[in-house]
Amino acid sequence: MGRKAGVVILVIFALFVVFSNAGVSDEDIANWENVNYWKDNPRMAYPSWFSVFGDRTPTSSLKPAVLGENGSVVYEFSYEHTYHDKPSDVRFYGLPYGREVEISVLRPDGIRVPLYKGIATSSNLSINTNMRTGVVSSLSDVLNLSEADYVLFSATELLFSRNGNMETLNGKYVFEVRLAGNATPSVEILGTCYGLLGTDSYGRDMWVGFVKGMNNTLYLAFFTTVIIVFLGAIIGILSGYVGGFLGEFMTFLLEVLVALPMLPILVVMVWLFSTQGYGEQVRINSVLFMFFVALLTLGKFAKTVRTMTIREKVNEYVSAAVSMGAGTLWVLRKHILPPVGEFSLMYSTILLARIVALISVFGFFGLIPGTNWGSFMIEAMNQGALYGGYWWWIVAPGFAMAVLSAGLALFSSRG
């Protein structure tokens, strides 16, 4: 029963990995460390599902109604604001760069606010960045704020405020974009909610970071486990079956590997063979790193394989086969490898969970190349995930590791 439950959990986890990667573009993953790539996203946004439970504004794109007037094309974008808080910004995309553009908005209270009129200095404009003057001049009487007070609020906050107490003005906002030419503008309301895990202080989609960290963590853990099992089985069998100098050397090597303190040696090896990359990230060849981790952790497994080999070697049917002329390779293939292979398969399921945890711990302290669940968690903590209440940044990788570990543990059980 336990093993069946483990299979179900692992299948669900595998499907989760597949669909998670299908929902994230390769471009987003490749640009995770490039903070300029995410500059158009809201910063420190809550997850989208917070808009359901927390009455917070989700990020949404508006569809235009196209009107014609005096040779110009007028695009109207309607937005119904029903949330307690205000959007973080309003962005206008696809504007004709270098040509005349006029943008305004009709508020629910009937006040029309001219936002922008003149030559488009960019194809993408923002209320917070490019339209503050029009907002302040149009709403100065309504909000009745001092010049010092206006500095404390963004243009979008002022636009969506009912009065000087900065109460949110709910209702229908109609954004009007007037231009000449064939440009097709679009409008995006940047809310306080975005994506499955929100955004960080740079506007990066935390779900992208989670998926990238998951991919790298599982990649390193899987191939490190393969290297440990492969090398451990070879060293264990040779030290337990082969005599002479080779057998003694393998036994000595095995005892040394068991006695080595993994953490300090790994820190030194990473320091010797790595460079510092962008954002002071550790840069080291992944294969080299996996080999270091495998070499420092295979001792216990190899020693168990050695014990199994010695126990199998002294059995009567093995001695009988040797006396009848069976060679070493035949004995290894027929009598040694089957029990060692079965044990290796079961051990690898438990080992994989341990290596995932180990890599996450090392990543937490900056000893792992690239982005992984550990580096994802420490970066989230550095940006105030715990003190700021952004608990989902920490819970997401922790919960994923717990599910994977539970599935592997149940799969390796004998129940």
SVG drawing of the C-alpha trace seen along z (x, -y; Angstrom):
<svg xmlns="http://www.w3.org/2000/svg" viewBox="-20 -73 69 101">
<polyline fill="none" stroke="black" stroke-width="0.4" points="0.0,0.0 2.8,-2.4 4.7,-1.8 1.5,-2.4 0.9,-5.6 4.5,-6.6 4.1,-5.8 1.0,-8.0 2.7,-10.9 5.8,-10.7 3.6,-10.6 1.7,-13.6 5.0,-15.4 6.3,-14.5 3.2,-15.9 3.6,-19.0 7.1,-19.5 6.0,-19.0 3.1,-21.4 5.1,-24.0 7.7,-24.1 5.0,-24.2 3.5,-27.3 6.8,-29.3 8.6,-30.5 12.3,-29.7 12.9,-33.4 11.6,-34.2 13.8,-31.4 16.9,-32.6 16.4,-36.1 15.6,-35.3 18.8,-37.0 18.4,-40.0 16.5,-42.5 16.0,-44.9 13.9,-42.3 11.2,-42.5 11.0,-46.3 7.5,-46.4 6.1,-44.1 4.6,-45.4 7.0,-45.2 6.5,-43.2 3.1,-42.1 1.0,-39.4 0.0,-36.2 -3.0,-36.4 -5.0,-34.2 -4.8,-36.9 -7.3,-38.9 -9.9,-36.3 -9.1,-36.1 -7.6,-39.4 -9.6,-41.9 -6.5,-43.0 -6.2,-44.3 -5.1,-41.7 -3.0,-42.6 -5.1,-42.6 -5.0,-43.6 -7.8,-45.7 -9.4,-45.1 -10.1,-48.3 -13.2,-49.6 -12.1,-51.3 -13.7,-54.6 -13.0,-57.0 -13.1,-60.7 -11.8,-63.6 -9.2,-61.4 -7.8,-60.0 -8.3,-56.6 -9.6,-56.6 -9.2,-53.5 -11.3,-53.2 -10.3,-50.9 -12.9,-50.3 -11.8,-49.2 -14.1,-48.4 -12.3,-48.8 -14.0,-47.1 -11.1,-46.4 -10.1,-47.9 -6.6,-48.9 -5.4,-50.7 -3.4,-49.5 0.3,-50.0 0.5,-51.5 -1.2,-51.7 0.9,-51.0 0.2,-51.9 1.9,-49.7 2.2,-49.8 2.2,-53.5 3.5,-55.1 7.0,-56.2 7.8,-59.7 4.2,-60.6 1.4,-62.6 -0.5,-60.8 -3.2,-62.0 -4.2,-60.0 -6.9,-60.8 -9.1,-59.0 -12.6,-59.5 -13.0,-58.7 -16.1,-57.3 -16.9,-60.7 -17.1,-62.2 -13.7,-64.0 -11.7,-63.7 -8.0,-63.7 -5.6,-64.5 -2.7,-62.1 -0.5,-62.8 -0.4,-65.0 2.4,-65.3 5.0,-63.2 5.4,-59.7 8.9,-59.5 8.6,-55.7 6.2,-53.0 5.5,-52.1 4.4,-54.8 3.5,-54.6 1.2,-56.8 3.7,-56.8 6.7,-57.6 5.4,-59.8 2.0,-61.3 2.3,-62.6 1.9,-66.3 -1.5,-65.9 -2.8,-63.8 -1.7,-66.3 -2.9,-69.4 -6.3,-67.9 -7.0,-66.5 -5.4,-69.2 -8.8,-70.6 -10.5,-67.2 -7.7,-65.8 -6.9,-69.1 -3.3,-67.9 -0.3,-70.1 2.6,-70.1 4.6,-68.1 1.8,-65.5 1.7,-64.9 5.3,-63.7 4.3,-60.8 2.0,-59.2 2.5,-57.8 0.4,-59.2 -1.6,-56.0 -2.5,-56.2 -3.7,-59.8 -5.7,-58.9 -7.6,-56.2 -8.3,-58.2 -11.6,-59.6 -10.5,-62.5 -7.6,-63.8 -7.9,-60.9 -6.7,-58.7 -9.8,-56.5 -10.1,-54.3 -12.5,-55.5 -14.2,-52.4 -16.2,-52.3 -15.7,-52.5 -12.5,-54.1 -12.4,-54.7 -8.9,-55.3 -8.9,-57.0 -5.9,-56.8 -6.1,-59.1 -3.6,-58.7 -3.0,-58.8 -1.6,-55.8 -1.9,-52.1 -0.5,-51.5 -2.5,-49.2 -2.1,-50.3 -2.9,-48.1 -3.4,-49.0 -2.4,-46.9 -3.5,-47.6 -0.7,-46.6 -2.3,-45.5 -1.0,-44.5 -1.3,-40.9 0.6,-39.1 1.4,-35.5 1.2,-32.4 3.8,-33.5 3.8,-37.3 6.9,-39.4 9.9,-40.5 11.4,-44.0 12.8,-43.9 9.4,-42.9 10.6,-39.4 7.9,-36.7 8.7,-34.5 7.0,-31.5 9.6,-31.7 12.4,-31.6 10.7,-28.7 10.5,-26.7 14.1,-27.5 15.2,-26.5 13.2,-23.3 14.8,-22.4 18.3,-23.0 17.8,-21.3 16.3,-18.1 18.9,-18.1 21.8,-18.3 20.2,-15.9 19.3,-13.2 22.7,-13.1 24.6,-13.3 22.6,-10.3 23.5,-8.4 27.2,-9.2 27.1,-8.1 25.4,-4.8 27.6,-4.1 30.9,-4.9 29.8,-3.5 28.8,-0.2 32.2,0.1 34.3,-0.8 32.2,1.4 32.4,4.5 36.1,4.1 37.0,3.7 34.9,6.7 35.6,9.1 39.0,8.4 42.0,9.3 45.6,8.2 46.9,4.7 43.7,3.4 41.4,4.8 43.5,3.4 43.7,0.0 40.0,-0.2 39.3,0.8 41.8,-2.0 40.1,-4.5 36.7,-3.5 37.8,-4.1 39.2,-7.5 36.0,-8.5 33.9,-7.5 36.1,-9.5 36.2,-12.7 34.3,-15.6 32.0,-16.6 31.1,-20.2 34.5,-21.8 36.1,-19.9 33.3,-20.8 33.5,-24.5 37.3,-24.4 36.8,-22.5 34.1,-24.9 36.3,-27.9 39.3,-26.4 37.4,-25.6 34.8,-28.3 34.6,-32.0 32.3,-34.8 29.6,-35.6 26.8,-38.2 25.5,-39.2 28.4,-37.4 26.9,-34.0 29.1,-31.0 30.1,-29.8 31.4,-26.2 31.1,-23.5 28.0,-21.5 29.6,-18.1 32.6,-18.9 30.4,-20.0 28.3,-16.8 31.4,-14.8 32.7,-16.6 29.4,-16.0 29.3,-12.3 32.9,-11.6 32.3,-13.0 29.0,-11.2 29.3,-7.8 31.4,-6.2 28.5,-4.9 26.8,-3.3 30.0,-1.8 30.8,-0.3 27.4,1.4 28.0,2.7 31.3,4.1 29.7,5.9 27.1,7.4 29.8,8.5 31.9,10.2 28.8,12.0 27.8,13.2 31.3,14.2 31.6,16.8 28.4,18.6 28.8,22.2 27.1,21.8 29.6,19.1 32.6,21.3 31.1,24.2 30.8,22.1 34.4,20.9 35.6,24.5 33.8,25.5 35.7,22.8 33.4,19.8 35.3,16.6 35.2,13.4 32.9,11.5 30.4,14.4 30.3,14.6 29.8,10.9 27.1,10.9 25.2,13.9 25.6,13.6 27.0,10.3 25.3,7.7 21.6,8.8 21.5,8.2 23.7,5.1 21.5,3.8 18.3,4.3 19.8,2.6 21.1,-0.3 17.7,-0.9 16.0,-1.1 18.9,-3.1 18.8,-5.6 15.2,-6.6 16.1,-7.6 19.4,-9.1 17.7,-11.3 15.6,-13.0 18.7,-13.5 20.7,-15.0 17.8,-17.4 17.9,-18.6 21.7,-18.7 21.8,-20.8 19.1,-23.2 21.1,-23.6 24.3,-24.3 22.4,-26.7 21.1,-28.5 24.7,-29.3 25.7,-30.1 27.8,-27.0 25.8,-25.7 26.1,-27.0 23.1,-28.7 19.6,-29.1 18.1,-26.3 15.6,-26.0 18.1,-26.9 19.3,-30.1 15.7,-30.9 14.8,-30.7 17.7,-32.8 17.1,-35.5 13.5,-35.6 14.5,-36.0 17.0,-38.7 14.1,-40.6 12.0,-40.4 9.9,-37.4 9.5,-36.5 9.2,-40.0 7.1,-41.3 4.6,-38.4 5.5,-36.9 5.4,-33.4 4.6,-31.7 8.1,-32.4 9.5,-30.1 6.6,-27.6 6.5,-26.8 10.0,-25.1 9.7,-23.7 6.3,-22.0 7.6,-20.7 10.6,-19.1 8.4,-17.6 6.1,-16.1 9.0,-14.7 10.6,-13.2 7.4,-11.7 6.8,-10.0 10.4,-8.7 10.2,-7.4 6.9,-5.6 8.2,-4.2 11.3,-2.7 9.2,-1.1 8.4,2.5 4.7,2.1"/>
</svg>
